[in-house]
Amino acid sequence: MERKETKSCTLYLIGKKDTDFVKIGISSQPEQRVKNLQIQYPYDEIELLAKFYFAMPADKSRRYAKDIEKKLHDILYHKRIQGEWFVLRHDQILTTFNFIQICFKLSYSGKMEALRERIDNYKGKAIIFSPTKDNEPYFFN
């Protein structure tokens, strides 16, 4: 039986306080996800760093959120610790926020395909779009 989503999806970044560990995932209840992770990691303080809510029908919001999540996981593969957990410095988190904002603008304008093509051109390289005025790519070390 196929699961029917009833709530719009949220792309989130969750961090372990005082570390560079960041989890990039999706959920219809990110605050509950933080509580569940806190139970899994009782000796770490888990915090919600950011959430990006897709205000559209649930099936469409999950598709867009999953697409952006996958692109971020692909782009940041060399920063992956395990699963959806990555090691990201503060500046890399800010750049990731910028990338997600670009994705949001493109998803709402119906231009996600253009973003996919642009990212695919950098396959195998760790790339995030920088907040520079010319939107030139910023490469992570």
C-alpha positions in Angstrom: 0.0 0.0 0.0 1.4 3.4 -1.0 1.8 6.0 1.7 -0.3 9.1 1.1 1.3 12.3 2.4 -1.1 14.6 4.1 1.3 17.3 5.3 3.6 19.5 3.3 7.3 18.5 3.6 10.2 20.4 5.1 13.8 20.2 4.2 15.8 20.6 7.4 19.4 20.9 8.7 19.9 19.6 12.2 23.1 19.9 14.1 24.9 18.5 17.1 25.7 21.5 19.2 29.4 22.5 19.6 30.3 20.2 16.6 30.4 20.4 12.8 28.0 17.5 12.5 25.0 18.4 10.4 22.1 16.2 9.3 20.4 17.1 6.0 17.0 15.5 5.7 13.3 15.9 5.0 10.2 15.5 7.3 6.7 16.7 7.6 7.5 17.2 11.3 11.1 18.5 11.7 10.6 19.5 15.4 9.6 15.9 16.2 12.6 14.7 14.2 14.8 16.7 16.6 13.2 15.1 19.6 13.6 11.6 18.2 17.3 12.3 17.4 17.8 13.7 20.9 16.6 10.3 22.3 19.0 8.5 19.9 21.9 10.8 21.0 21.3 11.5 24.7 24.8 12.8 25.3 24.7 15.3 22.5 22.6 18.5 22.3 20.6 18.3 19.0 19.4 21.6 17.5 17.3 22.5 14.5 19.6 24.8 12.4 17.2 25.6 9.6 14.0 24.4 8.0 12.7 25.2 4.6 9.0 24.6 4.2 7.4 23.9 0.8 4.0 25.6 0.9 2.3 23.5 -1.8 0.4 20.2 -2.0 1.9 17.5 0.1 2.9 15.2 -2.8 4.6 18.0 -4.7 6.3 19.4 -1.6 7.8 15.9 -0.8 9.0 15.5 -4.4 10.8 18.9 -4.4 12.2 18.5 -0.9 13.5 15.0 -1.8 15.0 16.3 -5.0 16.9 19.1 -3.3 17.9 16.8 -0.4 19.4 14.3 -2.9 21.3 17.0 -4.8 22.8 18.3 -1.5 23.8 14.7 -0.5 25.4 14.2 -3.9 27.2 17.6 -3.8 28.5 17.1 -0.3 29.4 13.4 -0.7 33.0 14.0 0.4 31.8 15.7 3.6 29.5 12.7 4.5 30.2 10.9 7.8 27.4 8.4 7.6 23.9 8.3 6.1 22.5 11.9 6.2 25.2 13.2 8.5 27.9 15.5 7.2 30.8 17.5 8.6 30.3 21.2 7.6 32.0 24.3 8.9 29.9 27.4 9.7 30.7 29.0 6.3 29.8 25.8 4.5 26.4 25.7 6.3 25.7 29.3 5.2 26.6 28.5 1.6 24.3 25.5 1.8 21.5 27.8 3.0 22.1 30.0 0.0 22.0 26.9 -2.3 18.7 25.8 -0.8 17.2 29.3 -1.2 18.2 29.2 -4.9 16.5 25.8 -5.2 13.4 27.2 -3.6 13.2 30.1 -6.0 13.6 27.8 -8.9 11.1 25.2 -7.7 8.4 27.9 -7.2 9.2 29.3 -10.6 9.1 25.9 -12.3 12.8 26.0 -13.2 14.0 23.0 -11.3 15.2 21.3 -14.5 17.5 24.2 -15.2 19.0 23.7 -11.7 19.4 20.0 -12.2 21.3 20.5 -15.5 23.5 23.2 -14.0 24.4 20.9 -11.0 25.0 17.9 -13.3 27.6 19.8 -15.2 29.7 19.8 -12.0 29.2 16.0 -11.3 32.0 14.6 -9.2 33.0 18.0 -7.9 31.8 19.4 -4.6 29.9 22.5 -5.6 27.7 25.0 -3.9 26.5 28.3 -5.4 28.1 31.2 -3.7 26.3 34.4 -2.6 28.4 36.4 -5.0 26.7 38.9 -7.3 27.6 36.9 -10.4 26.5 33.5 -8.8 29.8 31.8 -9.7 30.3 28.4 -8.1 32.1 28.1 -4.8 34.1 24.9 -4.3 34.4 23.3 -0.9 37.8 22.0 0.1 
